[in-house]
């Protein structure tokens, strides 16, 4: 995908700068957004209140009494130019393994309560429907396609700690699933959902419109920071993180649940350098390299 030559800069009142990298999500657009965000953090300009990278854009909140908007705009444009013209486009990040009980009874029971009037397919499960719209033979094949390749956390938001993830695979092989016709009023906490081309983790119980694929026993939002992986911050995922889903059955799910309750669970993870050119040139080979880093963790 070819990006526009320049981002679009617009202002929201006197406290917000919106940087629109591209009209559509792509690895290239998301890389530029994340890299600008990292660069701004490193510059530590006085007056920046918050930096919110998204799928193909970046929102910056600042205090105009401390930071002149012209200084901020010049700094961001300089960073944008550096990222776009860098000889090697790399992002230091990590790969994290997330256990998932696919086709679990909790999301299936919830889905059954919301078939009529909410869903496109009154019979079956969300996984059955997801397989059908992708032309796959079975829910099991959809599950395999979902967990066999890694995913990039393209943004975090909507509710506390909820990540949206983009599949690291050529676009013609990406899974795509419509959202519910009308949002549910209930979704189990820690549900793994799918809508459009994005996977999302529901950090807490609540409404939702993504197709439900399964559930994970591991928290992604820990406001009391009980688990070691949350010692620095109450939210697990950061934009730029890479996720590998690991399918588990009920017995392993219960074992991990017990470790979480005891405060001893640790996510399996490893530091990696994400290189955009390599990911675009040989997606399958590059994915194997990422997964090898996790295997060695």
N, C-alpha and C positions, 0 to 999 in steps of 0.2 A: 504494500500500500504506500502511495506517495503522500507525504505530509504537505500541507500548505507551507510556502516559503517562510512565513512569519506567523507568530501567534497573534490573536486578536486581544487587545487590551481594553477593558472597560471598567468603569468605576461604579461602585454601589454606595451612594451617599459620599461621605468624606472619610469612611473607615475601612472600605473594602476595595481590593483590586482583584478583578477576575481575569485570568489569563487562559484563553481558549486555544489549546494547541491544535486541535482538529475537530471536525464535526462528528467523527465516529471513533469508537474505541479501536485501538490497534496496539501491538507491542511497541511500535515506534513512538506513538503519541504518549503512551503511558510511561515509557522510559524518559522522555523529555520532561514530563510533569514531575516524576519522582526525582529526577536529577536536579531540577531547579529547586525543588523543596529541600533536598539535602544541601545544596549549595547555599541557600538562604540560612539554613540552620548553622552552617559552618561560619558564615559571615557574622552572625549574631548582631544584626543591626538593632540598635536601641529603638524601641517603639513598635516593633513587630509583636503583636499579641498572639496570633495563631496562624499556622500554615496548614492548609487542607488540600493535599493533592487528591485528584479524582481520576476517573478513567481516562479522560483526554483533556483535562483542564486543571487549574490550580486556583484556589481562592486564598487570598492573604488578607488578614485583618490587622490593622495597624492603628496606632494612636497618632492622629495628625498634629497634635500639640508637641509630640516628641520627634516624629519622623516626617519630613516634608515629602509629599506625594511624588514630587519630581525626582527626589533622591531614590525613593523606592522603585519607581518605574525604571530609572536608569540602571539600577542594580539588577533588577530582574531581566531586563533586556540584554544586559551584558552576560548574565548567566545563560540565558537562552542561546545566545550566539556561541558561547563556549561549548555548550552541550552539543549543539547541532554540528559544529565544525571540529569536534574532537576526533583525533585520528583513531583512538580506541574508545568505544563507548561502553563503559563498564559501571556496574553498580555493586558495591559490597553488600551482601545480604545473607540469608540463611535458608536452609531447606528444613522443613518440619514435617514429621509424620503424624497424621491424624487418624486414629482408629474409628471405623464406622461400622455399625451394625445395620447393613442394608436390609430393606424389606422387613423391618422390625414390626412388632405388634402395635407399638404406640402410635407411630405415624399412620399405619394402616387403619387403625381404629378411628383416628381423627379424620382421615380422608373419607372413610365410609360415612361419617356424619355430615359431610359437606359435598356429597355427590350431586344431589338434586338441586338445581338452581344455581349452583356455584361452579360446577365442573363441566368440561366439554364431553366427558365420557362417563355416563351414569354407572356403568358396570366396571368391574375390575379395580385396579389400584393406580396410583399416580405413576408407579414404575411401569405398569403395563402400558399406560398411555404414552409415557415418555419413549418407550421402545417403539411403539407403533408409529408415532409421528416422525421418528428418525429412520423408519424403514428397517428396523432390526427385528430379528426373529423372536426375541424373548426379552423379558425383564433381566434375565441373567446376562445376556449379551450387553445390554445397556450398562449394567453394573460394572462389567469388565471394562468396557470402554471408558467408564467414568474414573476408575481407580488405576488404570494401567499407565497413565501419563501424569506428569506433575501439572500444577496449577499456579498461576501468579496472582498474588493479592493485589488487585488493581486499585482498590480504595477501601476505606473503613468508615462506616457511618450508618445513618438512618436510625438505628438504635444503638445503645452503648456496646461497643466492641464488635459489631456485626461486620464481617468482611465480605466483599464481593471478589470472586476469583475467576480468572480468565484462563482457559485451557491452553497449555503450551503445545499446540499441534497445528499443522496447516489448516487454514480456514475451511477448506473443503472437507476436512475430516472432523471439524468441531461439532459437538452435539448442540442442538438447539431445541428448546421446548417452550411452547406458549405458557404464560401464567394462567392461573384460574380465571374463568370468566368474571367472577366476582370474588373479592378477597374473603378468606375464612375469618371468622372471629376468634379462632383458637389455633395455635400451633404449639406442639410440645417444645419445651426448652431444649436447646442443643440439636434441633433438627437440621439436617443437611437438605437444603432445598435447591431447586433449579428453575430459572426463569430466563427466557431469551437465550443468550450464550453464557450466562453467568451462574456459577454455584454461589450459594450464600449460606452462612451458618447463622441460625437464629440463636442469639446469645441468651435470650430470656423468653419466657412464654408470652404469646401475644398473637395479634392478628397477622395474617400473611397471605400472599397470593402465589408463592412459588410452589411448584410440584415438589412433594416430599419424597425423598429417596431413602432416607434412613436417619439414624440418630447416633450421636457420639457420646461416650461416657465422660469426656474430658471437657472442663469448662474453658471458655475463651474470654470470659469477663469475670474477674474475681475482685470485687470492690474491697474485700477485707484482706486481700493479698495473702491468703493462707498457704498457697502452694509455692514452692521454690521458684517456678518459672514466672511468677508474678511479683518477685521481690522488688523489681525496679518500677513496675507500672501495673495498674489493674487490668489493662487490656493486653491480650496476648499478641495479636497480629499487628504488623506494621505494613504499610504499603511497600511493595517490593519483595516481601516474603514469598517463598515458594513452598507449596504444600504438596505432599504425596499422601493420598488416602490409602489406608490399610484396612481391608475388609476383615471383620471379626464376627464370630458367632456368639451366641448368648453367653456361653461359659466364660469366654475371654472378656466380654463386655462386663459381666458381673465382677470379675477379678479386678479390672481396671477401676470400676465404680468403687470397690472397697479400698483401693489404693488412694483414690481421690479423697474419700471420706476420712482416711487415716492421715492425710496430708503428706503422703510419701511419693505420689505420682510425679514423674518427670517426663516431659515430652522428649521423644527422640529427635535430635536436630543436629545440624552441622553447618558451619560457615561455608559459604560459596561466593564466588564472584560471577555475577550474571553478565555475560558478554553478548550484547545485542546482535552483532554481526554473525556470531557463531550460531545463535538461536534461530536466526532467520535463514542462514545458509544451509544448515543440516539439522532440522528440528529433531528428528529421531535420534541421531547420533548425539546431539547435545543433551537431550533428555537422559540418555543412558549415562552420560558423564555426571549429570546432577544426581541421579539415583545412586551412582557408585559412591558419591560423597556421603550420602545418607547411610548406605550399607556399611561404611567404615566407621560410622559414629559409635 
